[in-house]
Amino acid sequence: MILQEFDQKLQNHDWYYNYSDDGRVWRAGEQVENEIRSISKLSPQHLALFKAWNQYYFSGPSFEKPQFTEAQRDAVRVALGVL
């Protein structure tokens, strides 16, 4: 999968599916998450893109981690040529 397609998949993913009370939502999210993690192993660039999106969604005070901003995420995307 090319990086642009992977970026689109990451952008469309329901990153908070784990918090759903609906089992269908959880199972669908888990399936996509497993696929995304598999794709992230294709290259260092795929992994960097996955990490940027993951850090963006799972950082900040709620996660007791420094906030990884949209600008930081997009800087990685620009560096990888997907934005």
URCOR-V334571 format. One record per residue. N is the residue number from 1. RES is the residue in three letters. SS is DSSP state (helix for helix, strand for strand, loop for the rest). Layout:
N & RES & SS
N & RES & SS
//
This chain:
1 & MET & loop
2 & ILE & loop
3 & LEU & helix
4 & GLN & helix
5 & GLU & helix
6 & PHE & helix
7 & ASP & helix
8 & GLN & helix
9 & LYS & helix
10 & LEU & helix
11 & GLN & helix
12 & ASN & helix
13 & HIS & loop
14 & ASP & loop
15 & TRP & loop
16 & TYR & loop
17 & TYR & helix
18 & ASN & helix
19 & TYR & helix
20 & SER & loop
21 & ASP & loop
22 & ASP & loop
23 & GLY & helix
24 & ARG & helix
25 & VAL & helix
26 & TRP & helix
27 & ARG & helix
28 & ALA & helix
29 & GLY & helix
30 & GLU & helix
31 & GLN & helix
32 & VAL & helix
33 & GLU & helix
34 & ASN & helix
35 & GLU & helix
36 & ILE & helix
37 & ARG & helix
38 & SER & helix
39 & ILE & helix
40 & SER & loop
41 & LYS & loop
42 & LEU & loop
43 & SER & loop
44 & PRO & helix
45 & GLN & helix
46 & HIS & helix
47 & LEU & helix
48 & ALA & helix
49 & LEU & helix
50 & PHE & helix
51 & LYS & helix
52 & ALA & helix
53 & TRP & helix
54 & ASN & helix
55 & GLN & helix
56 & TYR & helix
57 & TYR & helix
58 & PHE & loop
59 & SER & loop
60 & GLY & strand
61 & PRO & helix
62 & SER & helix
63 & PHE & helix
64 & GLU & loop
65 & LYS & strand
66 & PRO & loop
67 & GLN & loop
68 & PHE & loop
69 & THR & loop
70 & GLU & helix
71 & ALA & helix
72 & GLN & helix
73 & ARG & helix
74 & ASP & helix
75 & ALA & helix
76 & VAL & helix
77 & ARG & helix
78 & VAL & helix
79 & ALA & helix
80 & LEU & loop
81 & GLY & loop
82 & VAL & loop
83 & LEU & loop
//
